[in-house]
Amino acid sequence: MENFNDSQFRDRVDKALTQVRKILKAERNPTYMESVQHTYSDKFGLAEFLTNISLAAQLNCFEIMGIDGTSLYRMHEWVKEGHAVTLRLAAVETCAHVRDQQVQVEPTHKRVTKITHTKQSPTATSNTESTIESSQILTITEHYWRFALEYTLLAFRGPSPEGEDDRIVIFSRQVQSEVVTTDGGAAPRPPRPERAARAPLDVDLSWILRHLAPAPSGPGFDLQRFEIDRTVESCRTPRRNKDVDKALRELGQMRAWAGQVWHYFTQAVFPVLTSTCSDRSPLRRRTADLVAAISTAGLFVPVLPVVDAPPDPPPEGGGAPPASPGAAQPDHKVVLSAGDMAAFLGDQRRALLEKMAAFDAHFPPPGDAAQLLSSAEAKLLVLCAHMGDILQMYSDGVSHLEACLKKQLRAAVGRELTAGDFRAHMARHARRLFADAAAPRPLSHAVRRSAGHAPEGHVALELGPDLFGTEEEDAEPVATFQRRVLTEPGVDPATGAAVPAGDPEMRFRLDASTEVRFRGEVTVHAHLAPRFEDEKPIRPVLEQTHTLVARARPFSAFMLLLGRMAPGGVFEPAHALVLQGKDVVKVPLMMEALPSAREFQDAVESLSEEQQRFAKAYRAMQLEGSVFAVLVVQLKPQLEALLGLRPDSLTKEIQLTQRLLDLFIQHQVPADLLSFAGDPGSPAADRVAAVRGHVAAIDDMLAAAKQAELEEAKLEASFANPHGHREGATFGGFSLGGPFGCAPAARSCQFGAAPAMAA
């Protein structure tokens, strides 16, 4: 339905309904299906009716094109034997120089000169005018060419028409015409190559011929009824099923072939006479008029998605009681019958024969070898154009059925459903299907030390409309299946003591010589992402995206590590960041869909054993490394353990905690310079006081280092500019203070940083 335009389609159907009412009986009322009460099976019946009448309408075109009953019988036998049958148009063009001729041509514009004569007398003055016309006779050289065309329309079996028994010549014509050109000077350029064998135009007729069956009543063929298999799982709607898809593909190839034939004659052959040929040639205007007369106007396209509405109720006072508006009679069938189809096809055939007779009367006969455009070419082109109209109406007809079905569903539910509605339906279904303990829950994790502590922040997986326009209130948390991971109870191999179930120990490496081991709450989340069948599994960046969102509360801090899980309880971090003081981080997750187990099995089924082993090993590696992991590290408990403080010692020490983070992150101060190293039995307050004293000492050292760097910078600036300046003045961002001249204005310096050189 990509190119379906409902408004244009209805305009064409409305115009054709006038002819349909003339073909059917007066009491019949053909109309759109949406205007008549019908069943879902009637939609399938109408789709089958459109396919059958499209095939029959093409057979009418083939018969008038020259494929008679004998040829059709041979082609049908080829298909029954298992051969492919191809319809081909082959053409060879030649162009040869004949002679040159010089002719004199009067120009279309003449030069007109007006001369005024003035005569004076004693009593009056009179003026007389005379006109002189002048023109220049042009001498041009005309080049005469003999353009010859030989084309053949044939059907053959197999890959190529090699033997006489393998092909059927439907029509063949040889024609040559004299073409006059005026360009090129002494070395004229031919309007066409000396010899050109055009690439053959082929179309496969096997699918169409398979739907033919010998007529039981005598010679000829009848169509085998096209039916949609509604029992298979892939049959979704009257439009979306494998049978209609197959018909659209095959008939679409036929439509493309008809368009190529039209394009070849109208854009490659006829322009030799209408565009390349000289204006003086009488064939130019005549050929242009004949080409304009090749039109499908007046032809009836029998492929119409209309149904038969029930007859109007009898008038009041007689007969049966009136039926309710729009109600269908019990024995009334809305889909048109086989007799109606035959009537449509008969009117199509009548209009085609009238058009062919008109071409015979107005176009040169095919036997005239000097006429490039005869009635044969006109018939072939109008039949190709008519087949294109038939197949276009078929494609639009089944698309119209799908559009009507979609319109009915929208009216039933009150709106057009989106992917968000689908997710909401699946969430409601999950709540009804699963128990409370196993039902999906929003993935939103509060970062806190224990249930008695306030959260430091939270980490969530959200789904928003897009990356750049999503407001926080528009985003929705993703529901996941969650399970807490605990180790099995066992025995300590070193001591032999029983070890209860608990959180598993995991590890990751900071570098080649440093490994971090950690233990904490581990939760596995599984997200089921429902989507529509025709929706891409990997969405573009600007559409709905899964986003990992982390938010820190005021005066709080925690570390977030992103990576993936490897076998053996190994966490492989790829990114890390520290959030503190109202920080908000949104990380879009660019997810990649892996093939399902069935898709993988189908893909490797035809591979060698070695290739299958490699594919399975690589898939195992993909599955092991496809688990996305998020590690949340609370910084206050880690600082307390690192500095030798009691638990909860830094909970209310906001300023000290912030200063410690700055020293570790910004200045990378070693922990030994700040940790408590006194009596292990010291109370918590003494430990905090000792750490606070260490922090103050480091701050004093940093302040002294900054002042020393500042003085050194002043000295360097004064040596660079030995001329003294007024103390306290500023120039270009420099402070002109001190006895030695200018120095850079005070700036913040990191501990251990090299002094900046003043320019």
C-alpha positions in Angstrom: 0.0 0.0 0.0 3.0 2.3 -0.3 1.8 4.0 -3.5 -1.9 3.6 -2.9 -3.9 6.9 -3.3 -7.4 6.3 -2.1 -8.8 9.6 -3.6 -7.5 9.0 -7.1 -8.6 5.3 -6.9 -12.1 6.3 -6.0 -12.3 8.8 -8.9 -11.4 6.0 -11.3 -14.0 3.6 -9.8 -16.7 6.2 -9.7 -16.2 6.9 -13.5 -16.3 3.1 -14.2 -19.5 2.6 -12.2 -21.4 4.4 -14.9 -20.5 1.7 -17.4 -21.0 -1.1 -14.8 -24.6 0.0 -14.2 -25.2 -0.3 -18.0 -23.7 -3.8 -18.1 -25.7 -5.2 -15.2 -29.4 -5.4 -14.9 -31.4 -2.3 -14.0 -32.3 -3.6 -10.5 -28.7 -4.3 -9.6 -26.9 -1.7 -7.4 -23.1 -2.0 -7.6 -21.3 0.0 -4.9 -18.3 -0.1 -2.6 -18.1 -2.9 0.0 -17.9 -0.5 2.9 -21.5 0.7 2.0 -23.0 -2.8 2.3 -23.4 -5.0 5.3 -21.1 -8.0 4.7 -19.0 -10.7 6.4 -15.2 -11.0 6.8 -15.4 -13.9 4.3 -16.9 -11.5 1.7 -13.6 -9.5 1.8 -11.7 -12.6 0.9 -14.2 -13.4 -1.8 -13.8 -9.9 -3.3 -10.0 -10.3 -3.3 -10.3 -13.6 -5.1 -12.8 -12.0 -7.6 -10.3 -9.2 -8.4 -7.5 -11.7 -9.0 -9.6 -13.9 -11.2 -10.9 -11.1 -13.4 -7.4 -9.6 -13.7 -6.1 -12.9 -15.1 -9.1 -13.2 -17.5 -8.7 -9.6 -18.6 -5.1 -10.2 -19.5 -6.0 -13.3 -21.5 -8.3 -11.1 -23.6 -5.4 -8.8 -24.3 -3.2 -11.8 -25.2 -5.8 -13.1 -27.6 -6.1 -9.7 -29.4 -2.3 -9.4 -29.4 -2.0 -12.5 -31.5 -1.8 -15.4 -29.0 -4.5 -17.6 -30.4 -5.9 -20.8 -29.0 -3.3 -23.1 -30.7 -0.4 -21.0 -29.3 -2.0 -20.9 -25.9 -2.4 -24.7 -25.9 1.3 -25.2 -26.7 2.4 -22.8 -24.0 0.1 -24.5 -21.5 1.6 -27.9 -22.4 5.1 -26.5 -21.8 4.1 -25.4 -18.3 2.5 -28.8 -17.6 5.9 -30.4 -18.6 7.6 -28.2 -16.0 9.2 -25.6 -18.3 9.2 -21.9 -17.8 7.5 -19.9 -20.5 8.8 -16.5 -21.4 7.2 -13.7 -23.6 9.9 -11.7 -25.3 10.1 -8.6 -27.5 13.4 -8.7 -29.5 14.4 -5.8 -31.8 17.4 -5.0 -34.1 18.0 -1.4 -35.5 20.2 -0.4 -38.4 20.9 3.1 -39.8 22.8 3.7 -43.0 23.7 7.0 -44.8 22.0 7.3 -48.3 22.8 10.7 -49.8 23.2 14.4 -49.2 21.3 17.1 -50.8 21.6 20.9 -50.8 18.3 22.8 -50.7 17.4 26.5 -50.5 15.1 27.5 -47.7 13.3 30.8 -47.2 13.6 32.1 -43.8 10.6 32.4 -41.6 11.4 36.1 -40.8 11.7 38.9 -43.3 13.4 42.3 -42.9 11.0 45.2 -43.5 12.4 48.7 -44.1 10.1 51.8 -44.2 11.2 55.0 -46.1 9.4 58.3 -45.6 9.4 61.0 -48.4 8.6 64.6 -47.5 7.4 67.0 -50.2 7.0 70.7 -49.5 5.1 73.4 -51.4 4.4 77.1 -50.7 1.0 76.2 -49.3 1.4 72.7 -47.7 3.8 69.8 -46.8 3.0 66.2 -47.6 4.7 62.9 -46.5 4.6 59.6 -48.4 5.9 56.2 -47.1 7.3 53.2 -49.0 8.1 49.7 -47.6 11.0 47.5 -48.8 10.9 43.8 -47.8 14.2 41.9 -47.9 15.0 38.3 -47.1 18.0 36.1 -47.5 17.7 32.6 -49.0 19.4 30.0 -46.9 21.2 27.0 -48.4 21.4 24.0 -46.1 22.6 20.4 -46.6 20.1 17.7 -45.9 21.4 14.2 -44.9 19.2 11.2 -45.9 19.4 8.0 -43.8 17.7 4.7 -44.1 16.5 3.6 -40.6 15.4 0.0 -40.5 13.8 -1.8 -37.6 13.1 -5.5 -37.2 11.3 -6.7 -34.1 9.7 -10.0 -33.1 7.2 -10.8 -30.4 7.6 -14.5 -29.4 7.1 -17.0 -26.6 9.5 -19.7 -25.8 10.2 -22.4 -23.3 13.4 -22.9 -21.2 16.2 -20.4 -20.9 16.4 -19.3 -24.7 14.6 -19.8 -27.9 17.1 -22.1 -29.7 15.0 -24.6 -31.7 11.9 -24.1 -33.8 10.0 -26.4 -31.5 10.9 -24.3 -28.5 9.4 -21.0 -29.6 6.2 -19.5 -31.0 6.4 -16.4 -33.1 3.4 -14.3 -32.3 4.2 -11.3 -34.5 7.1 -10.0 -36.5 7.7 -7.0 -38.7 10.4 -5.5 -40.8 10.2 -1.8 -41.7 12.5 0.9 -43.0 11.9 4.6 -43.2 13.8 7.5 -44.7 15.1 10.0 -42.1 16.3 13.5 -43.0 18.6 15.4 -40.7 20.4 18.8 -41.1 23.1 18.7 -38.6 26.7 17.6 -38.8 28.0 19.7 -41.7 30.4 17.8 -44.0 30.7 14.9 -41.5 27.1 14.2 -40.6 26.3 12.3 -37.4 23.9 9.4 -37.8 20.7 9.7 -35.8 21.1 6.0 -34.6 24.0 3.6 -34.5 24.8 1.7 -37.6 23.6 -1.5 -36.0 22.1 -2.0 -32.5 20.6 -5.2 -31.1 18.4 -4.0 -28.3 18.4 -6.0 -25.1 15.4 -8.3 -25.2 12.4 -7.5 -23.0 11.3 -10.6 -21.2 8.4 -11.5 -18.8 7.6 -14.9 -17.3 4.1 -16.2 -18.1 4.4 -19.5 -16.2 2.3 -18.4 -13.2 -0.5 -17.0 -15.4 -0.5 -20.2 -17.6 -0.8 -22.4 -14.5 -4.2 -20.9 -13.8 -5.5 -22.2 -17.1 -7.5 -25.4 -17.6 -9.0 -26.9 -20.8 -12.6 -25.9 -21.2 -14.9 -29.0 -20.5 -17.4 -27.9 -23.1 -15.1 -27.7 -26.1 -11.9 -26.1 -27.4 -10.4 -23.3 -25.5 -9.4 -22.7 -21.9 -11.1 -21.6 -18.7 -9.5 -20.0 -15.7 -8.8 -22.2 -12.6 -10.4 -20.4 -9.7 -7.8 -18.4 -7.7 -8.4 -19.0 -4.0 -6.7 -17.7 -0.9 -5.6 -20.4 1.6 -7.0 -19.0 4.8 -5.9 -22.0 6.9 -2.1 -21.1 6.9 -0.7 -19.1 9.7 0.8 -16.5 7.3 -2.7 -15.5 6.1 -3.4 -12.2 8.0 -5.9 -10.3 5.9 -7.4 -10.5 2.3 -4.4 -8.4 1.2 -1.6 -9.7 3.4 -1.2 -13.4 2.6 1.2 -15.4 0.5 -1.3 -16.0 -2.3 -2.1 -12.4 -3.0 1.5 -11.4 -2.5 2.5 -14.0 -5.2 -0.2 -12.6 -7.6 1.0 -9.1 -7.1 4.6 -10.0 -7.8 3.8 -12.0 -10.9 1.3 -9.5 -12.3 3.6 -6.6 -11.3 6.3 -8.1 -13.6 3.8 -8.2 -16.4 2.9 -4.6 -15.8 6.6 -3.7 -15.8 7.1 -5.5 -19.1 4.2 -3.7 -20.7 5.7 -0.4 -19.5 9.1 -1.3 -21.0 7.5 -2.1 -24.4 5.6 1.2 -24.3 8.8 3.1 -23.4 10.9 1.5 -26.1 8.6 2.5 -29.0 7.6 5.9 -27.7 10.9 7.0 -26.3 13.4 5.2 -28.6 11.8 4.3 -32.0 9.3 7.0 -32.8 11.5 10.0 -31.8 13.6 9.1 -34.8 10.8 10.7 -36.8 9.3 13.1 -34.3 12.5 14.7 -32.8 15.6 13.8 -34.7 14.1 14.2 -38.2 14.2 17.5 -39.9 11.3 20.0 -39.7 11.0 19.8 -43.5 10.3 16.1 -43.4 6.5 15.4 -44.0 6.8 12.3 -41.7 7.6 14.4 -38.6 4.1 16.0 -38.2 2.3 12.9 -39.4 4.1 10.6 -37.0 3.5 13.0 -34.1 -0.2 13.0 -34.9 -0.4 9.2 -35.0 1.5 8.8 -31.7 -0.9 11.2 -30.0 -3.8 9.0 -31.3 -2.5 5.9 -29.4 -4.7 6.2 -26.2 -6.7 3.9 -23.9 -9.6 6.4 -23.9 -12.9 4.5 -24.2 -11.5 1.2 -23.0 -13.3 -0.5 -20.0 -11.1 -1.8 -17.2 -13.2 -4.7 -15.7 -11.2 -4.9 -12.5 -13.3 -3.1 -10.0 -13.6 -3.7 -6.2 -17.4 -3.3 -6.1 -20.1 -5.5 -4.7 -23.8 -6.0 -5.3 -25.9 -4.1 -2.8 -29.2 -5.8 -1.8 -32.3 -4.5 -3.7 -34.3 -1.7 -2.2 -37.3 -2.7 0.0 -40.7 -2.8 -1.6 -42.9 0.3 -1.2 -45.2 0.7 1.8 -48.6 -1.0 1.5 -47.5 -4.0 -0.5 -45.1 -6.9 -0.3 -42.8 -7.9 2.5 -42.1 -5.4 5.3 -39.1 -3.1 4.7 -35.7 -4.2 6.0 -33.6 -2.1 8.3 -31.2 0.2 6.5 -28.0 -1.5 5.4 -29.2 -5.0 6.4 -28.3 -7.7 3.9 -30.9 -10.3 2.9 -30.2 -13.8 4.1 -29.9 -15.3 0.6 -28.2 -12.3 -1.1 -24.5 -12.6 -2.0 -22.7 -9.3 -2.2 -19.7 -10.6 -4.2 -20.3 -10.5 -7.9 -21.0 -13.8 -9.6 -19.2 -15.6 -12.4 -21.9 -14.4 -14.8 -21.2 -10.8 -13.8 -17.5 -11.4 -14.4 -18.3 -12.8 -17.9 -20.4 -9.7 -18.7 -17.5 -7.4 -17.6 -15.0 -9.3 -19.7 -17.4 -9.2 -22.7 -17.7 -5.5 -22.5 -13.9 -5.2 -22.2 -13.4 -7.3 -25.3 -16.0 -5.3 -27.3 -14.3 -2.0 -26.5 -10.9 -3.5 -27.4 -12.1 -4.8 -30.8 -13.7 -1.4 -31.5 -10.4 0.3 -30.7 -8.5 -2.1 -33.0 -10.9 -1.5 -35.9 -10.4 2.3 -35.5 -6.6 1.8 -35.7 -7.0 -0.3 -38.8 -9.0 2.5 -40.4 -6.7 5.4 -39.5 -3.2 3.9 -39.3 -1.1 2.5 -42.2 -1.4 -1.2 -42.7 1.3 -3.5 -41.3 2.2 -4.7 -44.8 3.5 -1.2 -45.8 7.2 -1.7 -45.1 7.9 2.0 -45.6 5.7 3.0 -42.6 7.5 2.9 -39.3 4.3 3.4 -37.3 1.5 1.2 -38.5 -1.7 -0.2 -37.0 0.3 -3.2 -35.6 2.5 -0.9 -33.4 -0.6 1.1 -32.4 -2.4 -2.1 -31.3 0.6 -3.5 -29.4 1.1 -0.2 -27.5 -2.5 0.3 -26.6 -2.8 -3.3 -25.4 0.3 -2.8 -23.2 -1.1 0.4 -21.8 -4.4 -1.3 -21.2 -2.7 -4.2 -19.4 -0.9 -1.7 -17.2 -4.3 -0.1 -16.3 -5.7 -3.5 -15.5 -2.8 -4.5 -13.2 -2.8 -1.0 -11.5 -6.5 -1.4 -10.7 -5.8 -4.8 -9.3 -3.0 -3.6 -7.0 -5.1 -0.6 -5.9 -8.2 -2.8 -5.5 -6.6 -5.2 -2.9 -5.0 -2.2 -1.2 -8.4 -0.6 -1.0 -9.6 -3.7 0.8 -6.8 -3.3 3.3 -7.6 0.4 3.8 -11.3 -0.4 4.4 -10.3 -3.0 7.0 -8.0 -0.6 8.7 -10.8 2.0 8.7 -13.2 -0.4 10.3 -10.8 -1.3 13.0 -10.1 2.3 13.7 -13.8 2.9 14.0 -14.2 -0.1 16.3 -11.5 1.0 18.8 -11.9 4.7 18.4 -8.4 5.5 17.4 -5.4 4.4 15.4 -3.3 2.0 17.5 0.4 2.7 18.0 3.3 0.8 19.3 2.7 2.4 22.7 -0.8 1.1 22.8 0.5 -2.3 21.9 2.9 -2.2 24.9 0.2 -1.0 27.2 -2.0 -4.0 26.1 0.9 -6.4 26.7 1.5 -4.9 30.1 -2.2 -5.4 31.1 -2.0 -8.9 29.7 1.1 -9.7 31.8 -0.6 -8.4 35.0 -3.5 -10.8 34.4 -1.3 -13.8 33.3 1.5 -13.7 36.0 1.4 -13.8 39.7 2.4 -10.7 41.6 5.8 -12.2 42.5 6.6 -13.0 38.9 4.9 -10.1 37.1 7.0 -7.6 35.2 7.9 -4.5 37.3 9.4 -1.1 36.2 13.1 -1.1 36.1 13.8 1.7 38.5 16.5 1.1 41.2 16.8 3.4 44.2 20.5 3.8 45.2 20.5 3.6 49.1 22.6 2.0 51.8 19.7 0.3 53.5 16.0 0.6 54.0 16.7 3.0 56.9 18.7 5.5 54.7 17.4 8.1 52.3 18.1 7.3 48.6 21.2 8.8 47.1 19.6 8.8 43.7 18.1 6.3 41.3 18.9 4.4 38.1 16.1 3.5 35.6 15.6 2.2 32.1 13.1 4.4 30.3 11.5 4.5 26.9 10.8 7.9 25.4 9.6 9.2 22.0 13.1 10.4 21.0 16.5 11.3 22.3 16.2 15.1 22.0 12.6 15.9 22.6 11.7 13.7 25.5 10.6 15.4 28.7 11.0 13.6 31.9 7.2 13.3 32.5 6.8 11.8 29.0 9.2 9.0 29.5 8.0 5.7 30.9 10.0 3.1 32.8 10.5 -0.2 31.0 8.8 -3.2 32.7 11.1 -6.2 33.1 11.0 -9.6 34.6 13.3 -9.5 37.7 15.1 -12.2 39.7 17.5 -11.8 42.6 20.6 -13.9 42.1 21.9 -15.8 45.2 24.7 -18.3 45.6 23.9 -21.9 46.6 24.6 -22.8 50.3 27.9 -24.8 50.6 31.0 -25.4 52.7 34.0 -23.2 53.0 36.9 -25.4 51.7 39.4 -23.6 54.0 37.6 -23.9 57.3 35.0 -26.5 56.6 32.3 -24.2 58.0 28.8 -24.1 56.4 28.3 -21.1 54.1 24.7 -19.9 53.8 23.2 -18.6 50.5 24.1 -15.0 49.8 25.1 -12.5 47.1 27.6 -13.8 44.6 31.1 -12.4 44.5 32.1 -10.8 41.2 35.2 -9.1 39.9 36.5 -6.7 37.3 40.0 -5.4 36.3 41.1 -1.8 36.5 44.4 -2.7 34.7 46.7 -5.6 34.1 47.8 -5.7 37.8 44.7 -4.5 39.7 41.6 -6.6 40.1 38.5 -5.4 42.0 36.4 -8.0 43.8 32.9 -6.9 45.0 29.8 -8.4 46.5 26.3 -7.0 46.6 22.8 -7.3 45.5 22.6 -8.8 42.0 19.4 -8.7 40.0 18.8 -10.1 36.5 16.3 -8.3 34.4 14.7 -9.6 31.2 12.8 -7.2 29.0 10.2 -8.4 26.5 9.9 -5.7 23.8 6.7 -6.3 21.7 6.5 -4.7 18.3 4.3 -4.9 15.2 5.1 -7.5 12.6 6.2 -5.0 9.9 8.1 -2.8 12.4 11.9 -2.8 12.2 13.5 -4.4 15.3 16.3 -1.8 15.3 14.9 1.7 15.3 16.6 4.9 14.0 18.2 7.2 16.6 15.5 9.8 16.4 12.6 7.4 17.1 11.6 5.7 20.3 14.8 4.7 22.1 15.6 2.8 25.3 17.5 5.2 27.5 19.4 4.4 30.8 18.7 7.4 33.1 20.7 8.0 36.3 19.8 10.9 38.7 21.7 12.0 41.8 20.0 13.8 44.7 21.4 16.9 46.3 24.4 16.4 48.6 24.7 12.8 47.3 27.2 10.9 45.2 27.5 7.5 43.6 29.5 5.8 40.8 27.9 4.2 37.7 29.8 1.6 35.6 28.4 0.3 32.3 29.5 -2.8 30.6 28.6 -6.4 30.0 28.8 -9.7 31.8 31.4 -12.3 30.8 31.5 -16.0 32.0 32.7 -16.8 35.4 31.2 -13.8 37.2 33.5 -11.3 35.4 32.1 -7.8 34.8 33.7 -6.1 31.8 33.2 -2.3 32.3 33.3 -0.1 29.3 32.3 3.3 30.8 32.3 4.8 34.2 31.1 8.1 35.7 30.5 9.8 39.0 27.2 11.5 39.7 26.8 14.0 42.5 24.6 16.9 43.4 21.6 16.8 41.1 23.5 15.3 38.2 21.3 13.7 35.5 22.8 11.4 32.9 20.9 9.9 29.9 22.6 7.2 28.0 20.8 5.9 24.8 21.2 2.2 24.4 21.9 1.3 20.7 20.6 -2.3 20.9 21.3 -4.8 18.2 18.9 -7.7 17.5 20.3 -11.2 17.4 18.7 -13.9 15.3 16.3 -16.1 17.1 17.0 -19.8 17.7 14.7 -20.8 14.8 16.2 -18.2 12.4 19.7 -19.3 13.4 18.9 -23.0 12.8 17.4 -22.2 9.4 20.4 -20.1 8.4 23.0 -22.8 9.3 21.1 -25.8 8.0 22.7 -25.8 4.6 26.3 -25.0 5.8 29.1 -27.5 6.1 29.8 -29.2 9.5 32.9 -27.0 10.0 31.0 -23.9 9.2 28.2 -24.9 11.5 30.6 -25.5 14.4 32.1 -22.1 13.8 28.7 -20.4 13.6 27.5 -22.1 16.8 30.7 -21.2 18.7 30.4 -17.6 17.6 26.8 -17.5 18.5 27.6 -18.9 22.0 30.1 -16.1 22.4 27.5 -13.5 21.3 25.0 -14.8 23.8 27.5 -14.9 26.6 28.6 -11.3 25.9 25.1 -9.9 25.1 24.1 -9.4 28.8 24.2 -5.6 29.4 25.3 -4.9 33.0 25.1 -1.8 35.2 27.2 -1.6 38.4 26.2 1.0 41.0 28.9 1.8 43.6 27.9 3.9 46.6 30.8 6.2 47.4 30.2 7.0 51.1 30.5 3.5 52.3 33.6 3.0 50.2 35.1 6.2 51.5 34.4 5.1 55.1 36.1 1.7 54.5 39.0 3.3 52.7 39.7 5.9 55.4 39.2 3.6 58.4 36.0 5.3 59.6 33.0 3.6 61.3 29.9 2.9 59.2 27.6 5.9 58.8 30.4 8.3 59.9 30.1 10.4 56.7 26.3 10.4 56.5 25.9 13.8 58.0 29.4 15.1 57.1 28.3 16.8 53.8 31.2 19.3 53.5 33.8 16.8 54.5 32.5 14.2 52.0 32.5 16.7 49.2 36.0 17.8 50.0 37.2 14.2 50.1 35.7 13.5 46.7 37.4 16.6 45.2 40.8 15.5 46.6 40.4 11.9 45.3 38.9 12.8 41.9 40.5 16.2 41.0 43.9 16.0 42.7 44.2 12.2 43.0 45.6 12.4 46.5 46.8 9.0 47.9 44.4 7.5 50.4 47.3 7.0 52.9 47.6 10.8 53.4 43.9 11.0 54.5 43.1 7.8 56.3 42.9 7.3 60.0 45.9 5.5 61.4 45.4 5.8 65.2 44.2 3.4 67.9 41.7 0.8 66.4 39.5 1.3 69.5 39.0 5.0 69.0 35.4 6.2 68.8 33.8 7.3 65.6 34.0 11.1 66.4 37.8 10.9 67.0 38.3 9.1 63.7 36.3 11.7 61.8 38.2 14.5 63.5 41.5 12.9 62.5 40.5 12.6 58.9 39.2 16.2 58.9 42.6 17.3 60.2 44.4 15.4 57.4 42.1 17.1 54.9 42.9 20.5 56.3 46.6 19.8 56.2 46.3 18.8 52.5 44.3 21.9 51.8 47.0 24.1 53.4 49.6 22.4 51.3 47.6 22.9 48.1 47.0 26.5 48.9 50.7 27.0 49.5 51.6 25.2 46.3 49.1 27.4 44.4 50.6 30.6 45.9 54.1 29.4 45.0 53.0 28.8 41.4 51.4 32.2 41.3 54.6 33.9 42.5 56.7 31.9 40.0 54.4 33.0 37.2 54.7 36.6 38.3 58.5 36.3 38.2 58.4 34.8 34.8 56.1 37.5 33.5 58.3 40.2 35.0 61.4 38.8 33.3 59.6 38.6 30.0 58.7 42.3 30.4 61.4 44.1 32.4 59.9 47.6 32.0 58.1 48.5 35.1 54.4 49.5 35.1 52.2 51.2 37.6 51.4 48.8 40.4 47.8 47.6 40.5 47.1 48.4 36.8 45.7 45.7 34.5 46.3 45.3 30.8 45.0 42.5 28.5 43.9 40.3 31.4 47.2 40.7 33.3 47.7 42.3 36.7 50.5 44.9 36.6 51.3 44.5 40.3 54.6 44.0 42.1 58.0 45.6 41.6 58.8 43.5 38.5 55.9 44.5 36.2 53.0 42.4 34.9 51.8 39.0 36.0 48.8 37.0 35.0 45.7 37.4 36.9 45.1 34.9 39.7 43.8 31.6 38.4 43.0 28.2 39.9 45.9 25.6 39.6 45.9 21.9 40.3 48.3 20.3 42.6 51.4 19.3 40.7 50.5 21.2 37.6 53.3 23.0 35.7 53.1 26.8 35.9 51.6 28.6 32.9 53.9 30.7 30.8 52.7 34.2 30.2 52.9 35.4 26.6 
